[in-house]
Amino acid sequence: MTGLRVVPTRRHGRERLYVCLPDGGNVAWYDRESARVNLLREDREGDVLEALGPFLTGPVTVGPPPVPTPAELARLTLHPDDDLAPNRPGEALLVALEREPGPAHRLRPDPRRRALAAEQTVGTALDRLDGAGWRTLHSVPLPGGDRLHHLLIGPGGLFAVHTLPARRQRVRIDGPLVAPGRREPVPLLRRVRADADRASHALTAEVHAVLVLVEPAQVSVEQPPRSVRVLTDGELPGLARLGGTLKPADVEALHAMARDRGTWAHV
């Protein structure tokens, strides 16, 4: 018996198996995606491999942890209050509802809860792209009280994603105008495009504008929108097929930059 125990975790979408001493201290971790065992105590290599034996399914690389990249170092130096990565989908709405939940009984459902459910649906779908090399930030605050609902960074580029709840509604799109259900058309796509432009300014990189309609009954396009991609939530997995724009190192560097609250302070 080695006296070591194996503890599975998930960090930033990656599955890791930590090998721990009885007192809880780490001596190694196994990254399934890279098939690498990172040793913190080289003198325990044999014990570590014995403990991990039931979990190893093929050849692995064994050695000390790799030197952090500049993007990883930047992330590690961020103060927790300035790190946007922990934000949940709809973080701003969750905070608002906690502070002011509204009356317990109301004739109509609180529209903030519909918006929150839509952002959570889209956020979950975007987070699933992590395994394909994409990174997502949620509820990115912008000056003036605005925010990006989601920022997606991956092999296919950068996307500012705005979410619109449209459950069982017909959505009409006419140029920049969007009309869900029986509501009057509003120039929503101008705002979506403007948010993407602000993101481009902050990150000094091209950011594509995306509007996601959540659970619409029907979408009719009378005049195709300019420079804004319109998708339904069911079409989001198709973004994983986009590529050829950013290398993995570029994705990580942009993600490290975007997760810093200070990046967005003057856009």
ZADO-1210 file (C-alpha; in nm, 4 decimals, padded with zeros to 6 digits):
<atoms>
<atom x="00.0000" y="00.0000" z="00.0000" code="MET" pos="1"/>
<atom x="00.1320" y="00.3433" z="-00.0956" code="THR" pos="2"/>
<atom x="-00.0675" y="00.5446" z="00.1575" code="GLY" pos="3"/>
<atom x="-00.1713" y="00.7756" z="-00.1259" code="LEU" pos="4"/>
<atom x="-00.5276" y="00.8473" z="-00.2350" code="ARG" pos="5"/>
<atom x="-00.6629" y="00.9671" z="-00.5691" code="VAL" pos="6"/>
<atom x="-00.9105" y="01.2573" z="-00.5785" code="VAL" pos="7"/>
<atom x="-01.0879" y="01.3401" z="-00.9095" code="PRO" pos="8"/>
<atom x="-01.1624" y="01.7065" z="-00.9874" code="THR" pos="9"/>
<atom x="-01.2599" y="01.9278" z="-01.2808" code="ARG" pos="10"/>
<atom x="-01.0856" y="02.2637" z="-01.3278" code="ARG" pos="11"/>
<atom x="-01.1557" y="02.4991" z="-01.6179" code="HIS" pos="12"/>
<atom x="-01.3341" y="02.2158" z="-01.7966" code="GLY" pos="13"/>
<atom x="-01.0394" y="01.9738" z="-01.7666" code="ARG" pos="14"/>
<atom x="-01.0556" y="01.6505" z="-01.5692" code="GLU" pos="15"/>
<atom x="-00.7680" y="01.5918" z="-01.3299" code="ARG" pos="16"/>
<atom x="-00.6859" y="01.3204" z="-01.0790" code="LEU" pos="17"/>
<atom x="-00.4898" y="01.4522" z="-00.7819" code="TYR" pos="18"/>
<atom x="-00.2703" y="01.2115" z="-00.5853" code="VAL" pos="19"/>
<atom x="-00.2701" y="01.3134" z="-00.2202" code="CYS" pos="20"/>
<atom x="-00.0869" y="01.2239" z="00.0981" code="LEU" pos="21"/>
<atom x="-00.2885" y="01.1147" z="00.4036" code="PRO" pos="22"/>
<atom x="-00.2650" y="01.4704" z="00.5372" code="ASP" pos="23"/>
<atom x="-00.4151" y="01.6080" z="00.2162" code="GLY" pos="24"/>
<atom x="-00.0966" y="01.7421" z="00.0572" code="GLY" pos="25"/>
<atom x="-00.0588" y="01.6874" z="-00.3189" code="ASN" pos="26"/>
<atom x="00.2309" y="01.4880" z="-00.4604" code="VAL" pos="27"/>
<atom x="00.1120" y="01.4697" z="-00.8231" code="ALA" pos="28"/>
<atom x="-00.1787" y="01.5126" z="-01.0599" code="TRP" pos="29"/>
<atom x="-00.2837" y="01.3277" z="-01.3731" code="TYR" pos="30"/>
<atom x="-00.4290" y="01.5293" z="-01.6616" code="ASP" pos="31"/>
<atom x="-00.6399" y="01.2936" z="-01.8723" code="ARG" pos="32"/>
<atom x="-00.6543" y="01.5265" z="-02.1730" code="GLU" pos="33"/>
<atom x="-00.2766" y="01.5532" z="-02.2092" code="SER" pos="34"/>
<atom x="-00.2113" y="01.1997" z="-02.0733" code="ALA" pos="35"/>
<atom x="00.0511" y="01.3456" z="-01.8412" code="ARG" pos="36"/>
<atom x="00.1362" y="01.2707" z="-01.4785" code="VAL" pos="37"/>
<atom x="00.2815" y="01.5850" z="-01.3199" code="ASN" pos="38"/>
<atom x="00.5061" y="01.5009" z="-01.0247" code="LEU" pos="39"/>
<atom x="00.5591" y="01.7397" z="-00.7342" code="LEU" pos="40"/>
<atom x="00.7667" y="01.4779" z="-00.5511" code="ARG" pos="41"/>
<atom x="00.9979" y="01.2867" z="-00.7854" code="GLU" pos="42"/>
<atom x="01.0957" y="01.0482" z="-00.5057" code="ASP" pos="43"/>
<atom x="00.7342" y="00.9197" z="-00.4967" code="ARG" pos="44"/>
<atom x="00.7076" y="00.8414" z="-00.8702" code="GLU" pos="45"/>
<atom x="00.6662" y="00.4670" z="-00.8163" code="GLY" pos="46"/>
<atom x="00.4009" y="00.5162" z="-00.5473" code="ASP" pos="47"/>
<atom x="00.2142" y="00.7696" z="-00.7609" code="VAL" pos="48"/>
<atom x="00.1995" y="00.5404" z="-01.0642" code="LEU" pos="49"/>
<atom x="00.0837" y="00.2527" z="-00.8429" code="GLU" pos="50"/>
<atom x="-00.1973" y="00.4657" z="-00.6973" code="ALA" pos="51"/>
<atom x="-00.3016" y="00.5853" z="-01.0434" code="LEU" pos="52"/>
<atom x="-00.2787" y="00.2367" z="-01.1950" code="GLY" pos="53"/>
<atom x="-00.6550" y="00.1665" z="-01.2023" code="PRO" pos="54"/>
<atom x="-00.7162" y="00.5014" z="-01.3761" code="PHE" pos="55"/>
<atom x="-00.4518" y="00.4882" z="-01.6509" code="LEU" pos="56"/>
<atom x="-00.5848" y="00.3625" z="-01.9847" code="THR" pos="57"/>
<atom x="-00.2767" y="00.3971" z="-02.2038" code="GLY" pos="58"/>
<atom x="00.0747" y="00.5384" z="-02.2239" code="PRO" pos="59"/>
<atom x="00.1405" y="00.8500" z="-02.0173" code="VAL" pos="60"/>
<atom x="00.4185" y="01.1059" z="-01.9862" code="THR" pos="61"/>
<atom x="00.5661" y="01.1402" z="-01.6386" code="VAL" pos="62"/>
<atom x="00.7647" y="01.4396" z="-01.5172" code="GLY" pos="63"/>
<atom x="00.7606" y="01.7669" z="-01.3252" code="PRO" pos="64"/>
<atom x="00.4838" y="02.0176" z="-01.4050" code="PRO" pos="65"/>
<atom x="00.5493" y="02.2171" z="-01.7229" code="PRO" pos="66"/>
<atom x="00.6653" y="02.5767" z="-01.6907" code="VAL" pos="67"/>
<atom x="00.3559" y="02.8051" z="-01.6896" code="PRO" pos="68"/>
<atom x="00.2874" y="02.9958" z="-02.0098" code="THR" pos="69"/>
<atom x="00.2609" y="03.3772" z="-02.0021" code="PRO" pos="70"/>
<atom x="-00.1199" y="03.3416" z="-02.0188" code="ALA" pos="71"/>
<atom x="-00.1216" y="03.1075" z="-01.7200" code="GLU" pos="72"/>
<atom x="00.1052" y="03.3389" z="-01.5224" code="LEU" pos="73"/>
<atom x="-00.1228" y="03.6341" z="-01.5977" code="ALA" pos="74"/>
<atom x="-00.4202" y="03.4353" z="-01.4735" code="ARG" pos="75"/>
<atom x="-00.2420" y="03.3345" z="-01.1540" code="LEU" pos="76"/>
<atom x="-00.1570" y="03.6960" z="-01.0699" code="THR" pos="77"/>
<atom x="-00.5174" y="03.8177" z="-01.0978" code="LEU" pos="78"/>
<atom x="-00.6841" y="03.9288" z="-00.7768" code="HIS" pos="79"/>
<atom x="-00.9993" y="03.7176" z="-00.7189" code="PRO" pos="80"/>
<atom x="-01.2178" y="04.0307" z="-00.7344" code="ASP" pos="81"/>
<atom x="-01.0802" y="04.1086" z="-01.0814" code="ASP" pos="82"/>
<atom x="-01.1183" y="03.7585" z="-01.2248" code="ASP" pos="83"/>
<atom x="-01.4335" y="03.7211" z="-01.4362" code="LEU" pos="84"/>
<atom x="-01.3836" y="03.3509" z="-01.5087" code="ALA" pos="85"/>
<atom x="-01.5915" y="03.2325" z="-01.2084" code="PRO" pos="86"/>
<atom x="-01.8964" y="03.4289" z="-01.3293" code="ASN" pos="87"/>
<atom x="-02.1972" y="03.2038" z="-01.3802" code="ARG" pos="88"/>
<atom x="-02.4263" y="03.2409" z="-01.6809" code="PRO" pos="89"/>
<atom x="-02.6591" y="03.5280" z="-01.5949" code="GLY" pos="90"/>
<atom x="-02.4405" y="03.6322" z="-01.2993" code="GLU" pos="91"/>
<atom x="-02.5668" y="03.9924" z="-01.3036" code="ALA" pos="92"/>
<atom x="-02.9296" y="03.8772" z="-01.3069" code="LEU" pos="93"/>
<atom x="-02.8663" y="03.6293" z="-01.0262" code="LEU" pos="94"/>
<atom x="-02.7201" y="03.9063" z="-00.8108" code="VAL" pos="95"/>
<atom x="-03.0079" y="04.1423" z="-00.8952" code="ALA" pos="96"/>
<atom x="-03.2691" y="03.8807" z="-00.8059" code="LEU" pos="97"/>
<atom x="-03.0945" y="03.8041" z="-00.4777" code="GLU" pos="98"/>
<atom x="-03.0932" y="04.1734" z="-00.3843" code="ARG" pos="99"/>
<atom x="-03.4453" y="04.2491" z="-00.5060" code="GLU" pos="100"/>
<atom x="-03.6423" y="03.9276" z="-00.5544" code="PRO" pos="101"/>
<atom x="-03.9653" y="04.1177" z="-00.6202" code="GLY" pos="102"/>
<atom x="-04.3103" y="04.0407" z="-00.4764" code="PRO" pos="103"/>
<atom x="-04.3875" y="03.6766" z="-00.4006" code="ALA" pos="104"/>
<atom x="-04.7151" y="03.6938" z="-00.5924" code="HIS" pos="105"/>
<atom x="-04.7451" y="03.8849" z="-00.9181" code="ARG" pos="106"/>
<atom x="-04.9837" y="03.8645" z="-01.2096" code="LEU" pos="107"/>
<atom x="-04.7067" y="03.8067" z="-01.4625" code="ARG" pos="108"/>
<atom x="-04.3765" y="03.6217" z="-01.4195" code="PRO" pos="109"/>
<atom x="-04.0753" y="03.8398" z="-01.3492" code="ASP" pos="110"/>
<atom x="-03.9120" y="03.9004" z="-01.6913" code="PRO" pos="111"/>
<atom x="-03.5720" y="03.8838" z="-01.5252" code="ARG" pos="112"/>
<atom x="-03.6289" y="03.5164" z="-01.4523" code="ARG" pos="113"/>
<atom x="-03.7082" y="03.4436" z="-01.8169" code="ARG" pos="114"/>
<atom x="-03.3937" y="03.6265" z="-01.9192" code="ALA" pos="115"/>
<atom x="-03.1912" y="03.4365" z="-01.6582" code="LEU" pos="116"/>
<atom x="-03.3220" y="03.0989" z="-01.7748" code="ALA" pos="117"/>
<atom x="-03.2307" y="03.1881" z="-02.1342" code="ALA" pos="118"/>
<atom x="-02.8769" y="03.2953" z="-02.0395" code="GLU" pos="119"/>
<atom x="-02.8303" y="02.9763" z="-01.8385" code="GLN" pos="120"/>
<atom x="-02.9437" y="02.7651" z="-02.1347" code="THR" pos="121"/>
<atom x="-02.7017" y="02.9394" z="-02.3694" code="VAL" pos="122"/>
<atom x="-02.4216" y="02.9424" z="-02.1134" code="GLY" pos="123"/>
<atom x="-02.4489" y="02.5679" z="-02.0586" code="THR" pos="124"/>
<atom x="-02.4341" y="02.5041" z="-02.4332" code="ALA" pos="125"/>
<atom x="-02.1283" y="02.7263" z="-02.4732" code="LEU" pos="126"/>
<atom x="-01.9479" y="02.5678" z="-02.1780" code="ASP" pos="127"/>
<atom x="-01.9844" y="02.2306" z="-02.3494" code="ARG" pos="128"/>
<atom x="-01.7555" y="02.3578" z="-02.6276" code="LEU" pos="129"/>
<atom x="-01.4652" y="02.3646" z="-02.3826" code="ASP" pos="130"/>
<atom x="-01.3518" y="02.0176" z="-02.4878" code="GLY" pos="131"/>
<atom x="-01.3143" y="02.1401" z="-02.8465" code="ALA" pos="132"/>
<atom x="-01.0681" y="02.4106" z="-02.7452" code="GLY" pos="133"/>
<atom x="-01.3126" y="02.6952" z="-02.6753" code="TRP" pos="134"/>
<atom x="-01.3248" y="02.9190" z="-02.3678" code="ARG" pos="135"/>
<atom x="-01.6316" y="03.1085" z="-02.2460" code="THR" pos="136"/>
<atom x="-01.6776" y="03.4008" z="-02.0095" code="LEU" pos="137"/>
<atom x="-02.0226" y="03.4936" z="-01.8815" code="HIS" pos="138"/>
<atom x="-02.1799" y="03.8240" z="-01.7801" code="SER" pos="139"/>
<atom x="-01.8799" y="04.0419" z="-01.8692" code="VAL" pos="140"/>
<atom x="-01.9402" y="04.3916" z="-01.7230" code="PRO" pos="141"/>
<atom x="-01.9000" y="04.6976" z="-01.9429" code="LEU" pos="142"/>
<atom x="-01.8861" y="05.0626" z="-01.8328" code="PRO" pos="143"/>
<atom x="-02.2240" y="05.2310" z="-01.8004" code="GLY" pos="144"/>
<atom x="-02.4013" y="04.9278" z="-01.6577" code="GLY" pos="145"/>
<atom x="-02.3993" y="04.7271" z="-01.9813" code="ASP" pos="146"/>
<atom x="-02.2580" y="04.3776" z="-02.0147" code="ARG" pos="147"/>
<atom x="-02.1775" y="04.1046" z="-02.2612" code="LEU" pos="148"/>
<atom x="-02.4037" y="03.8096" z="-02.1899" code="HIS" pos="149"/>
<atom x="-02.1291" y="03.5711" z="-02.3052" code="HIS" pos="150"/>
<atom x="-01.7876" y="03.6004" z="-02.4683" code="LEU" pos="151"/>
<atom x="-01.6768" y="03.2933" z="-02.6642" code="LEU" pos="152"/>
<atom x="-01.3108" y="03.2492" z="-02.7633" code="ILE" pos="153"/>
<atom x="-01.1865" y="02.9560" z="-02.9663" code="GLY" pos="154"/>
<atom x="-01.0340" y="02.8198" z="-03.2868" code="PRO" pos="155"/>
<atom x="-01.2991" y="02.9959" z="-03.4950" code="GLY" pos="156"/>
<atom x="-01.2371" y="03.3400" z="-03.3434" code="GLY" pos="157"/>
<atom x="-01.4087" y="03.5601" z="-03.0854" code="LEU" pos="158"/>
<atom x="-01.7852" y="03.5999" z="-03.0474" code="PHE" pos="159"/>
<atom x="-01.9900" y="03.8401" z="-02.8351" code="ALA" pos="160"/>
<atom x="-02.3097" y="03.6440" z="-02.7693" code="VAL" pos="161"/>
<atom x="-02.6346" y="03.8181" z="-02.6754" code="HIS" pos="162"/>
<atom x="-02.9240" y="03.6031" z="-02.5530" code="THR" pos="163"/>
<atom x="-03.2942" y="03.6671" z="-02.6188" code="LEU" pos="164"/>
<atom x="-03.5647" y="03.4548" z="-02.4504" code="PRO" pos="165"/>
<atom x="-03.8239" y="03.3565" z="-02.7111" code="ALA" pos="166"/>
<atom x="-03.9898" y="03.0437" z="-02.5775" code="ARG" pos="167"/>
<atom x="-04.2823" y="02.9397" z="-02.8020" code="ARG" pos="168"/>
<atom x="-04.2784" y="03.2761" z="-02.9777" code="GLN" pos="169"/>
<atom x="-04.2466" y="03.3703" z="-03.3398" code="ARG" pos="170"/>
<atom x="-03.9507" y="03.6017" z="-03.3882" code="VAL" pos="171"/>
<atom x="-03.9415" y="03.8429" z="-03.6832" code="ARG" pos="172"/>
<atom x="-03.6143" y="03.9948" z="-03.7993" code="ILE" pos="173"/>
<atom x="-03.6083" y="04.2850" z="-04.0404" code="ASP" pos="174"/>
<atom x="-03.2634" y="04.4368" z="-04.0791" code="GLY" pos="175"/>
<atom x="-03.1622" y="04.5628" z="-03.7342" code="PRO" pos="176"/>
<atom x="-03.5164" y="04.5213" z="-03.5988" code="LEU" pos="177"/>
<atom x="-03.6198" y="04.2231" z="-03.3878" code="VAL" pos="178"/>
<atom x="-03.9781" y="04.1530" z="-03.2806" code="ALA" pos="179"/>
<atom x="-04.0414" y="03.8551" z="-03.0478" code="PRO" pos="180"/>
<atom x="-04.4068" y="03.7542" z="-03.0228" code="GLY" pos="181"/>
<atom x="-04.6493" y="04.0443" z="-03.0460" code="ARG" pos="182"/>
<atom x="-04.4083" y="04.3066" z="-02.9214" code="ARG" pos="183"/>
<atom x="-04.3094" y="04.6079" z="-03.1248" code="GLU" pos="184"/>
<atom x="-03.9863" y="04.5698" z="-03.3232" code="PRO" pos="185"/>
<atom x="-03.6776" y="04.7146" z="-03.1550" code="VAL" pos="186"/>
<atom x="-03.3307" y="04.7747" z="-03.3075" code="PRO" pos="187"/>
<atom x="-03.1755" y="04.5055" z="-03.0912" code="LEU" pos="188"/>
<atom x="-02.9150" y="04.4045" z="-03.3491" code="LEU" pos="189"/>
<atom x="-02.7590" y="04.7503" z="-03.3337" code="ARG" pos="190"/>
<atom x="-02.6933" y="04.6985" z="-02.9657" code="ARG" pos="191"/>
<atom x="-02.5561" y="04.3490" z="-03.0269" code="VAL" pos="192"/>
<atom x="-02.3207" y="04.4883" z="-03.2906" code="ARG" pos="193"/>
<atom x="-02.2188" y="04.7793" z="-03.0662" code="ALA" pos="194"/>
<atom x="-02.1346" y="04.5397" z="-02.7807" code="ASP" pos="195"/>
<atom x="-01.9159" y="04.3346" z="-03.0147" code="ALA" pos="196"/>
<atom x="-01.7405" y="04.6534" z="-03.1286" code="ASP" pos="197"/>
<atom x="-01.6652" y="04.7452" z="-02.7672" code="ARG" pos="198"/>
<atom x="-01.5229" y="04.3980" z="-02.7111" code="ALA" pos="199"/>
<atom x="-01.3061" y="04.4364" z="-03.0212" code="SER" pos="200"/>
<atom x="-01.1712" y="04.7628" z="-02.8828" code="HIS" pos="201"/>
<atom x="-01.0937" y="04.6079" z="-02.5428" code="ALA" pos="202"/>
<atom x="-00.9209" y="04.2985" z="-02.6820" code="LEU" pos="203"/>
<atom x="-00.7661" y="04.4621" z="-02.9920" code="THR" pos="204"/>
<atom x="-00.9022" y="04.1738" z="-03.1988" code="ALA" pos="205"/>
<atom x="-01.2023" y="04.1189" z="-03.4239" code="GLU" pos="206"/>
<atom x="-01.5083" y="04.0099" z="-03.2267" code="VAL" pos="207"/>
<atom x="-01.8110" y="03.8768" z="-03.4151" code="HIS" pos="208"/>
<atom x="-02.1630" y="03.9652" z="-03.3009" code="ALA" pos="209"/>
<atom x="-02.4092" y="03.6815" z="-03.2341" code="VAL" pos="210"/>
<atom x="-02.7736" y="03.6921" z="-03.1267" code="LEU" pos="211"/>
<atom x="-02.9079" y="03.3646" z="-02.9870" code="VAL" pos="212"/>
<atom x="-03.2850" y="03.3103" z="-02.9783" code="LEU" pos="213"/>
<atom x="-03.3758" y="03.0640" z="-02.7043" code="VAL" pos="214"/>
<atom x="-03.6516" y="02.8132" z="-02.7860" code="GLU" pos="215"/>
<atom x="-03.8387" y="03.0172" z="-03.0503" code="PRO" pos="216"/>
<atom x="-04.1433" y="02.8624" z="-03.2152" code="ALA" pos="217"/>
<atom x="-04.0483" y="03.0134" z="-03.5516" code="GLN" pos="218"/>
<atom x="-03.7956" y="03.2584" z="-03.6919" code="VAL" pos="219"/>
<atom x="-03.8785" y="03.4660" z="-03.9979" code="SER" pos="220"/>
<atom x="-03.6201" y="03.6895" z="-04.1637" code="VAL" pos="221"/>
<atom x="-03.7662" y="03.9625" z="-04.3848" code="GLU" pos="222"/>
<atom x="-03.4352" y="04.1413" z="-04.4376" code="GLN" pos="223"/>
<atom x="-03.1115" y="03.9593" z="-04.3426" code="PRO" pos="224"/>
<atom x="-02.9193" y="04.1404" z="-04.0689" code="PRO" pos="225"/>
<atom x="-02.5799" y="04.2884" z="-04.1454" code="ARG" pos="226"/>
<atom x="-02.2699" y="04.1779" z="-03.9556" code="SER" pos="227"/>
<atom x="-02.4690" y="03.9898" z="-03.6879" code="VAL" pos="228"/>
<atom x="-02.5100" y="03.6142" z="-03.6885" code="ARG" pos="229"/>
<atom x="-02.8538" y="03.5011" z="-03.5647" code="VAL" pos="230"/>
<atom x="-02.8787" y="03.1493" z="-03.4211" code="LEU" pos="231"/>
<atom x="-03.1167" y="02.9458" z="-03.2086" code="THR" pos="232"/>
<atom x="-02.9877" y="02.7766" z="-02.8963" code="ASP" pos="233"/>
<atom x="-03.0095" y="02.4418" z="-03.0754" code="GLY" pos="234"/>
<atom x="-02.7599" y="02.5639" z="-03.3360" code="GLU" pos="235"/>
<atom x="-02.4868" y="02.6600" z="-03.0888" code="LEU" pos="236"/>
<atom x="-02.2970" y="02.3270" z="-03.1067" code="PRO" pos="237"/>
<atom x="-02.2279" y="02.4079" z="-03.4725" code="GLY" pos="238"/>
<atom x="-01.9850" y="02.6788" z="-03.3597" code="LEU" pos="239"/>
<atom x="-01.7452" y="02.4024" z="-03.2546" code="ALA" pos="240"/>
<atom x="-01.6901" y="02.3223" z="-03.6222" code="ARG" pos="241"/>
<atom x="-01.5454" y="02.6674" z="-03.6909" code="LEU" pos="242"/>
<atom x="-01.1666" y="02.6870" z="-03.6980" code="GLY" pos="243"/>
<atom x="-00.8597" y="02.8107" z="-03.8747" code="GLY" pos="244"/>
<atom x="-00.8527" y="03.1524" z="-03.7061" code="THR" pos="245"/>
<atom x="-00.6831" y="03.1195" z="-03.3675" code="LEU" pos="246"/>
<atom x="-00.4138" y="02.8839" z="-03.2447" code="LYS" pos="247"/>
<atom x="-00.4514" y="02.7266" z="-02.8972" code="PRO" pos="248"/>
<atom x="-00.1889" y="02.9640" z="-02.7529" code="ALA" pos="249"/>
<atom x="-00.3800" y="03.2620" z="-02.8943" code="ASP" pos="250"/>
<atom x="-00.7042" y="03.1336" z="-02.7422" code="VAL" pos="251"/>
<atom x="-00.5460" y="03.1041" z="-02.3982" code="GLU" pos="252"/>
<atom x="-00.3776" y="03.4449" z="-02.4221" code="ALA" pos="253"/>
<atom x="-00.7022" y="03.6191" z="-02.5232" code="LEU" pos="254"/>
<atom x="-00.8938" y="03.4331" z="-02.2537" code="HIS" pos="255"/>
<atom x="-00.6410" y="03.5440" z="-01.9903" code="ALA" pos="256"/>
<atom x="-00.6773" y="03.9032" z="-02.1109" code="MET" pos="257"/>
<atom x="-01.0577" y="03.8935" z="-02.1281" code="ALA" pos="258"/>
<atom x="-01.1057" y="03.7491" z="-01.7813" code="ARG" pos="259"/>
<atom x="-00.9311" y="04.0515" z="-01.6249" code="ASP" pos="260"/>
<atom x="-01.1951" y="04.3032" z="-01.5184" code="ARG" pos="261"/>
<atom x="-00.9504" y="04.5860" z="-01.5885" code="GLY" pos="262"/>
<atom x="-00.9507" y="04.4991" z="-01.9587" code="THR" pos="263"/>
<atom x="-01.3081" y="04.6298" z="-01.9854" code="TRP" pos="264"/>
<atom x="-01.2743" y="04.9451" z="-01.7768" code="ALA" pos="265"/>
<atom x="-01.2481" y="05.1955" z="-02.0627" code="HIS" pos="266"/>
<atom x="-01.4543" y="05.0660" z="-02.3568" code="VAL" pos="267"/>
</atoms>
